[in-house]
Amino acid sequence: MQPSDVGRRVSVRTRLPANEAARYTDTVGVLRSWADGRLRIERTDGTVTELHEADLVAGKVVPPPPRPRRRRL
């Protein structure tokens, strides 16, 4: 994953502060910006999460979510 992936759906893993019970957290959404050491990711519910580039552990571009299936009656 790199700054040129802005506009694509991504999955990133970031390191949490040492005082947190968990060590890492994952964020999935559309990469809206990557500038000045900060990434902004828009989740499917419309919220935007800002992450520090220095906290990134891993990241990749992922395919769009599957379309909902139609229920048969």
Residue pairs with C-beta under 8 A, 6 or more apart in sequence:
1 10
1 12
1 31
1 59
1 60
1 61
2 34
3 34
3 35
5 31
5 34
5 61
6 31
6 32
6 33
6 34
7 30
7 31
7 32
8 30
8 31
8 61
9 28
9 29
9 30
9 31
9 61
9 62
9 63
9 64
9 65
10 28
10 29
10 30
10 31
10 41
10 59
10 60
10 61
10 62
11 26
11 27
11 28
11 59
11 60
11 62
12 26
12 27
12 28
12 39
12 41
12 51
12 56
12 58
12 59
13 24
13 25
13 26
13 56
13 57
13 58
13 59
14 24
14 25
14 27
14 51
14 52
14 55
14 56
14 57
15 23
15 24
15 55
15 56
15 57
16 22
16 23
16 24
16 25
16 55
24 57
27 41
27 43
27 49
27 51
28 41
28 43
28 62
29 41
29 42
29 43
29 44
29 49
30 41
30 42
31 39
31 40
31 41
32 40
32 41
32 42
32 48
33 39
33 40
34 40
34 53
37 52
37 53
37 54
38 50
38 51
38 52
38 53
39 50
39 51
39 52
39 53
39 56
40 48
40 49
40 50
40 51
41 48
41 49
41 51
42 48
42 49
43 49
44 65
